[in-house]
Amino acid sequence: MQNKDDGMRKHRRTGAAGAILTAMLLQGCLMPDSQADKNNTEKEGGAKTETADGAATGSKQSKTISMDINTGITEAVEKTSSTVVGVTNLQTSGNYWTNSTDPVPVGVGSGVIYKKKDGKAYVVTNNHVVENATQLEVTLEDSTKVEGKLLGRDIWTDLAVIEMDDPGVKDVIDFGDSDALKRGETVIAIGNPLGLGFSGSVTVGVISGTNRSIPVDLNGDNQVDWNAEVLQTDAAINPGNSGGALINLAGQLVGINSMKISEETVEGIGLAIPINSAIPIIEDLEKHGEVRRAQMGVTLIDLLSVPAVHQRDTLKLPEDVTEGVVIDEVSPGSPAAEAGLRRFDVIVEMDGKKVANMIELRKHLYNEKKPGEKMSVTFYRDGKKAEAEMTL
């Protein structure tokens, strides 16, 4: 049995211990924040931090860390950016009041350096960038300006080639394979949107579509003269980007940026000339100053634009002939004249392939035939079907 005095002593010891613990807890609660944090940090083994004036603090401060970020996009841009240049179209103003004959800038586009040889560098750009130019000025990546010489341009493909002296030209771009492009593949547009103030601008997108056929009015008469075969991309292409580079992630040129569809209801549709179809045009322009295409020596009218009464009474066509191309004029001594073709003959086939309109006729003539080759033509004359062969 426990002694009563012993129980009282035990109770007094327990009460004293509780009082000490309570005091310690109160001291911790009422301790200044900095001191409490310091003690907790030391007990937990954490590192102490100091403010600029050396005072101990428990708060953490953000740090600025410089990192060198490289991606496939940045590497492709770094590889090719020096090959993309500005192309300024200068024209003689002919101002009546000043009588000035000095050429003035009327527009700025882009171009791509694709070749260096024998002290010369060669730039591919768009025809509409250099059209009607009295003088051309090429601006390199480092802002050096060099006089450019127009070697040739082609209205049908909207391509042109410029020659310039090559001091200051560091690199030339590599050609890729535009036929290998896939929908969804990342591409990068580099150029000078809105002029040289935004030179070397980079936009990124994907290939939205290949083998797009876009109707083009070359004469401003609201008649479709040609269907341009282009690449579609959602990489931003703006005025001034024309003639610039569309590259893949390998830094290869896969297209020449040419145009965009600019309507209020349309967004993100940029168009580029595939490099595979551009290369033979570039080579012809560089060597000959023009594209050497097969010619027939005729002017033409789409049958669809001829009123039905003239199709029946003038051309005397059978009712089942509703598509074709009408010869309006034949040049003397031309391949068509030598083959015996005449005005009002209606061409319906070339080399056995149906021809529905002028666009199809031009595509067959320009894309599938060469000067000096023979071509068969099936046509209607006075309602009767006939065939002729000509040497283009």
C-alpha positions in Angstrom: 0.0 0.0 0.0 1.4 3.4 -1.0 2.2 5.9 1.6 0.0 9.0 1.6 3.0 11.4 1.8 4.6 9.6 -1.2 1.4 10.2 -3.2 1.4 13.8 -2.4 5.1 14.2 -3.4 4.4 12.5 -6.7 1.4 14.8 -7.4 3.6 17.8 -6.7 6.3 16.6 -9.1 3.7 16.0 -11.9 2.2 19.4 -11.4 5.6 21.1 -11.6 6.5 19.2 -14.8 3.2 20.3 -16.3 3.9 23.9 -15.4 7.3 23.8 -17.0 6.0 22.2 -20.2 3.2 24.8 -20.4 5.8 27.6 -20.0 7.9 26.1 -22.8 4.9 25.8 -25.2 3.9 29.4 -24.4 7.5 30.6 -25.0 7.5 28.8 -28.4 4.2 30.3 -29.4 5.1 33.8 -28.3 8.7 33.7 -29.7 9.4 36.2 -32.5 8.8 34.6 -35.9 12.4 35.0 -37.1 13.7 33.4 -34.0 11.2 30.5 -34.1 12.0 29.9 -37.8 15.7 30.0 -37.0 15.3 27.4 -34.3 13.1 25.2 -36.4 15.4 25.4 -39.3 18.4 24.5 -37.2 16.6 21.6 -35.6 15.4 20.3 -38.9 18.8 20.6 -40.5 17.6 23.2 -43.1 19.9 25.7 -44.7 19.7 29.3 -43.5 19.1 32.1 -46.0 20.0 35.8 -45.5 18.5 39.0 -46.9 20.7 41.5 -48.7 21.5 43.3 -45.4 22.6 40.0 -43.8 19.6 39.5 -41.6 18.5 35.9 -41.1 15.2 35.0 -42.8 13.2 31.9 -43.5 11.6 33.2 -46.8 12.8 31.8 -50.1 13.7 34.2 -53.0 13.4 33.4 -56.8 16.6 33.3 -58.8 17.2 34.3 -62.4 18.8 31.4 -64.3 20.1 31.8 -67.8 19.5 28.6 -69.9 20.5 27.9 -73.5 17.3 26.3 -75.0 17.7 24.5 -78.3 15.0 22.8 -80.2 14.6 21.5 -83.7 13.0 24.8 -84.7 15.7 27.0 -83.3 18.4 24.8 -84.9 16.7 24.9 -88.3 16.3 28.7 -88.1 19.9 29.2 -87.1 21.0 27.1 -90.0 19.0 28.9 -92.7 18.3 32.5 -91.5 21.4 34.0 -93.2 20.2 32.7 -96.6 16.9 34.7 -96.4 17.2 38.2 -97.7 15.1 41.3 -98.4 14.3 42.3 -102.0 13.4 45.9 -102.6 11.7 46.8 -105.9 12.8 50.3 -107.0 11.0 52.1 -109.9 11.5 55.4 -111.6 8.8 57.6 -110.2 8.5 60.0 -113.1 7.1 62.6 -110.7 5.7 65.5 -112.8 6.5 68.2 -110.3 10.1 67.2 -109.5 10.9 65.6 -112.8 12.9 63.1 -110.9 14.4 60.0 -112.6 15.8 58.5 -109.5 14.3 55.1 -108.7 12.3 55.0 -105.5 11.2 51.9 -103.4 7.7 50.8 -104.3 7.7 47.5 -102.4 9.7 45.0 -100.4 9.6 41.3 -100.5 11.9 38.4 -99.5 14.2 36.0 -101.3 16.4 33.0 -100.7 20.0 32.5 -101.6 20.3 29.1 -103.2 23.7 29.2 -105.0 27.2 30.7 -105.0 29.5 30.4 -108.0 32.3 32.4 -109.6 31.9 35.4 -107.4 28.2 35.6 -107.9 25.3 34.6 -105.6 21.8 33.7 -106.9 18.5 34.5 -105.2 15.0 33.0 -106.0 12.0 35.1 -105.2 8.5 35.8 -106.6 7.7 37.4 -109.9 5.3 39.8 -108.3 8.1 41.0 -106.0 10.3 42.1 -108.9 7.6 43.0 -111.5 8.2 46.4 -113.3 11.4 47.0 -111.3 13.8 49.6 -112.7 16.4 48.5 -110.1 16.6 45.8 -107.5 18.3 46.0 -104.1 19.1 42.9 -102.0 19.4 43.3 -98.2 21.5 40.7 -96.4 20.9 39.4 -92.8 23.6 41.9 -91.5 21.7 44.8 -93.2 24.4 45.0 -96.0 22.7 46.2 -99.2 23.8 44.8 -102.6 22.6 45.7 -106.1 20.7 42.9 -107.7 20.4 42.0 -111.4 17.2 40.3 -112.6 18.1 37.3 -114.7 14.6 36.2 -115.5 11.0 35.9 -114.3 8.0 33.8 -115.0 4.5 35.0 -114.7 2.9 31.5 -114.8 4.7 30.1 -111.7 5.3 33.5 -110.0 9.1 32.9 -109.8 12.1 35.1 -110.5 15.9 34.7 -110.2 18.3 37.6 -109.2 22.0 37.6 -109.5 24.3 39.6 -107.2 28.0 39.9 -106.2 28.7 37.4 -103.4 31.1 39.2 -100.9 29.3 39.1 -97.6 27.2 36.0 -98.6 28.0 33.3 -96.0 25.7 30.4 -96.8 23.3 29.0 -99.4 20.2 27.0 -98.5 19.8 23.3 -99.2 16.9 22.1 -101.3 14.5 19.6 -99.6 12.0 17.2 -101.2 8.5 18.8 -101.2 7.0 15.6 -102.6 7.9 13.9 -99.3 6.0 16.4 -97.1 3.1 15.1 -95.0 0.1 16.8 -93.6 0.7 17.8 -90.1 4.5 18.1 -90.6 6.1 21.1 -88.9 7.3 23.8 -91.3 8.8 27.3 -90.7 8.3 30.4 -92.7 11.1 33.0 -92.7 10.8 36.4 -94.4 10.2 40.1 -94.0 6.6 40.7 -93.3 5.6 44.4 -93.7 9.1 45.3 -94.8 12.6 45.3 -93.6 11.6 46.6 -90.2 10.6 43.0 -89.4 13.4 41.3 -91.4 14.1 37.7 -90.6 10.7 37.1 -88.9 10.0 33.5 -88.1 6.6 31.9 -88.0 5.8 28.2 -87.3 3.0 26.0 -88.5 2.3 22.7 -90.2 1.6 21.5 -93.7 -2.1 21.8 -94.0 -2.4 20.3 -97.4 -0.3 19.3 -100.5 -1.1 19.5 -104.2 -3.6 22.3 -103.7 -4.9 23.9 -106.9 -5.5 27.6 -106.7 -7.1 29.6 -109.6 -5.0 32.6 -110.6 -6.1 35.6 -112.7 -2.9 36.8 -114.3 -4.4 39.6 -116.5 -6.7 41.3 -114.0 -9.7 40.5 -116.2 -11.5 38.4 -113.7 -10.9 35.3 -115.8 -8.9 32.3 -114.4 -5.8 32.0 -116.5 -3.9 29.3 -114.6 -4.3 26.9 -111.7 -1.2 27.2 -109.4 -0.2 23.9 -107.7 0.8 25.0 -104.2 1.4 23.8 -100.6 -1.0 25.0 -97.9 0.3 25.9 -94.5 -1.0 27.7 -91.4 2.4 29.3 -90.7 1.6 33.0 -90.9 2.5 34.6 -94.3 2.0 38.3 -94.6 2.8 41.0 -97.2 6.6 41.1 -97.4 6.9 37.3 -96.8 6.5 36.8 -100.6 9.6 35.0 -102.0 10.8 33.9 -98.6 11.6 30.4 -97.4 9.4 27.7 -96.2 11.7 25.2 -94.5 11.4 21.8 -92.7 13.0 20.9 -89.4 16.1 19.8 -91.2 16.6 23.4 -92.4 15.9 22.5 -96.0 13.9 24.6 -98.4 10.7 22.9 -99.3 8.7 25.9 -100.6 8.8 29.5 -101.8 6.2 31.5 -99.9 4.0 33.1 -102.5 0.6 34.3 -101.2 -2.2 34.0 -98.7 -5.9 33.9 -98.9 -7.0 37.2 -97.4 -10.7 37.4 -96.8 -12.5 38.4 -93.6 -13.9 34.9 -93.2 -10.5 33.1 -93.8 -7.6 32.8 -91.4 -4.5 30.7 -91.4 -4.3 29.7 -95.1 -0.8 30.5 -96.5 0.4 29.2 -99.8 3.9 28.3 -101.1 5.3 27.0 -104.4 6.6 23.4 -103.9 10.4 23.4 -104.4 10.3 20.3 -106.6 8.2 22.1 -109.2 10.2 25.3 -108.7 13.7 23.8 -109.4 13.3 23.4 -113.2 11.9 26.9 -113.4 14.8 28.3 -111.4 17.3 26.5 -113.6 15.7 27.8 -116.8 15.5 31.4 -115.5 19.1 31.3 -114.4 20.4 29.9 -117.7 18.1 31.3 -120.3 16.3 34.3 -118.7 13.0 32.7 -119.4 11.2 29.3 -119.1 11.4 27.4 -122.3 7.9 26.0 -122.9 6.4 24.3 -125.8 4.2 26.6 -127.9 1.4 26.1 -130.5 1.1 29.6 -131.8 -2.6 30.2 -131.2 -4.9 32.3 -129.1 -7.8 30.5 -127.4 -11.3 30.8 -125.9 -13.0 28.4 -123.6 -15.9 26.7 -125.3 -18.0 27.2 -122.1 -17.7 31.0 -122.6 -19.2 30.8 -126.1 -23.0 31.4 -126.3 -25.0 28.3 -127.2 -26.3 29.9 -130.4 -22.8 30.3 -131.7 -21.8 26.8 -130.6 -24.7 25.5 -132.8 -24.6 27.9 -135.8 -21.0 29.2 -136.0 -19.1 26.2 -134.7 -21.7 23.6 -135.8 -20.8 21.4 -132.9 -22.7 18.2 -132.1 -25.0 18.5 -129.1 -22.9 16.1 -127.0 -19.7 18.3 -127.3 -19.9 20.7 -124.4 -16.3 21.1 -123.4 -13.2 22.1 -125.3 -11.1 25.1 -126.4 -11.9 27.2 -129.4 -9.0 28.6 -131.6 -9.5 32.3 -132.0 -6.4 33.2 -134.0 -3.5 31.2 -135.6 -0.1 32.8 -135.9 1.4 32.5 -139.5 4.2 30.0 -139.7 3.4 28.6 -136.2 3.3 24.9 -135.4 -0.5 25.1 -135.4 -0.5 26.8 -138.9 1.8 24.2 -140.3 -0.4 21.4 -138.9 -3.4 22.9 -140.8 -5.4 24.2 -137.8 -7.7 27.1 -138.4 -9.8 29.7 -136.6 -12.9 28.3 -135.0 -11.5 24.7 -134.7 -12.5 23.3 -131.4 -9.8 21.3 -129.6 -11.2 18.5 -127.5 -8.1 16.2 -127.0 -4.3 16.4 -126.9 -2.3 13.2 -127.2 -5.5 11.3 -126.6 -6.3 13.1 -123.3 -9.5 15.1 -123.0 -9.1 18.9 -122.8 -12.0 20.7 -121.1 -10.6 24.2 -121.0 -7.6 26.5 -121.5 -6.1 25.6 -118.1 -6.0 21.9 -118.9 -4.6 22.7 -122.3 -1.8 24.8 -120.8 -1.0 22.2 -118.1 -0.6 19.5 -120.8 1.5 21.8 -123.0 3.7 23.3 -120.3 4.1 20.4 -117.9 4.2 17.4 -120.2 5.7 18.6 -123.5 9.0 20.2 -124.5 9.9 22.3 -127.5 10.7 20.1 -130.5 8.4 17.3 -129.4 5.4 16.2 -131.5 1.8 16.4 -130.3 -1.4 15.1 -131.7 -4.5 17.3 -131.5 -8.1 16.1 -131.9 -10.6 18.8 -132.9 -14.0 19.6 -134.5 -14.3 21.6 -137.6 -17.7 22.4 -139.1 -19.2 19.7 -136.9 -16.8 17.0 -138.1 -14.1 15.3 -135.9 -10.5 15.4 -137.2 -7.0 15.0 -136.0 -3.7 16.7 -136.7 -0.1 16.3 -135.6 2.3 19.2 -135.0 5.9 19.7 -134.0 5.9 22.1 -131.0 
